[in-house]
Amino acid sequence: MDGCVFCAIGRGEADADLVAYRSGDVCVVPALLQRENNPGRTLVLPVPHVTGLDGTPPGLLREVFGVAARVVSAVREAYGAVGSTVVQNNTAPGQVLHHLHVSVVPRFEGDAFRIPEPGLSEAPREVRLARASALRRVLAREA
């Protein structure tokens, strides 16, 4: 779909250096918006443009959630997280990117995690590159 930043990332036309993992029709990137107490929020994106869980082919859903499960494991080592929370919004109010994506949010002791998080802020590109590199190392070993 023209103008969809997630499609451009999936096709390798944008932010290719931020892609931590690519598997068939799925890629993994650090999210632009980060939580102060949960650094390392990561997005698992299908390459084809799909907007929600409903209407997404079952094989693609299996691949998206299979990769999400790998990311759940990887954030422990890559970021020192004690666990994670996995979130998928299906046409949520205020959502501006209408492309299916699964967020893996690293969890830390005493992080006071809550949804919604009013304190989201943009992570600088250098920070996202470092996070992509850390995830890439861990995910490459698990392949």
N, C-alpha and C positions, 0 to 999 in steps of 0.2 A: 504494500500500500504506500502510495506517495506521501511523503511528509511524516511518516511514522519513524521516530528515532530508534525504536527497538527493532524495526525491520532493517534499518540501515546498519545497525550494529550486527544483527544476525547475518546479514549478507556480507559483512566485512568492509562496508563502505564508510563506517565511522567508528572511531574509538577501538580499532583492532588491537591496540596495545593494552587495552583494559580487559580484554577477554581472557578470563582465567582458565576457561575450559570450553571445549567444543566437542560435541558428540552427535553426529548425524544431523538431526534437526533441532538441536538444543544448544544454547550457549549460556555461560555464566559470567556475570560482571558485577563488580562492586557497585552498589547503589550510589547515585549522586547525593541523595538526601540521607543523612545519617543521624542516629540518636547519640547524644553525648555520652550516656551511660552504657550504650551497646554498640561500640564501634565495630564496623565490619559487616553491616547489613549488606547482604548479597542477593542479587536477582538471578533467577533461573528463567530463561526466556526461550520460547519456541522460535525457530527461525521463520517459519511461515506465519503470515499475519492471521492470527485468530484473536477474538476479543474476549472470550470467556470460556469457562469449563463446558458449558452447554454448547453443543455444536462443534466441539473439537474432536477430531477423530480419535478413537480409543488408543490406537498405537502411539500417537503423539502424546496423549495424556500419560501413558505408561512411561514414555521416555522422559518427559518433563519431571514427573514425580520420582522416577528412578534416579535422575541426576540430582534432584533436590535432596534425596536421602544421602547421596554421596557427599553433598555440600554440608549437610548436617553433621556428618562425621568429620569432615575436613576443618570446619571452623574451630573445633576443639584444639586441634594441633596448630593451625595457622594463626589463631588469635588468642589462644589460651582461654577460650570460653569453657564454662562448665556444662553448658547445654545450649539449646536454641529453641526459638519459637518460630514456627512456620506459618506464614499468613498468605492467603490468596483472596484478593477482593474481586468480586464479580460485579462490575459496573456499580461501584460504590459512589455515594455522593461526594463530589469534590474531586473525583479521580479525573486526571487530565490526559493520561496516556491510556488509550483504549486498545491495549495489546496484552493478551494473557501474560502474566508473570507471577512467579512465586517468590516471596521474600523469605529469606532465611536470616533471622535476627539472632546473633550470638548473645548468649546470656551469661551474666557474671554475678557472683555473690553480691547481694545488696544493691542490685542495679535499679530497683524500684520500677521495673517494667510496667508499662500500661499502654492501652490502646483507647483512644488515639493519643499520639505523642505530640503535644503542642510545641516541643522544643526541637523539631527537626531542623537541621541546618545543612547547607551544602558543604561537602567535603572537598577540599582542594584536589586538583588533578594528581598532584604528587602523592597525596595520601592514598587516593584510589589506585594509583599505579603500584604502590608498595603492597597494598592489600591484594591486588590481583596477582602479584608476583608470589606472595606467601601462599595463596590458595593454589596457584598453578603448580608450585613445587609439591604440595601435598596430593593434589588430585592426580598428578602425573605418576606418582608412585603407586597409587591405588588402581591404575588402569589395567 
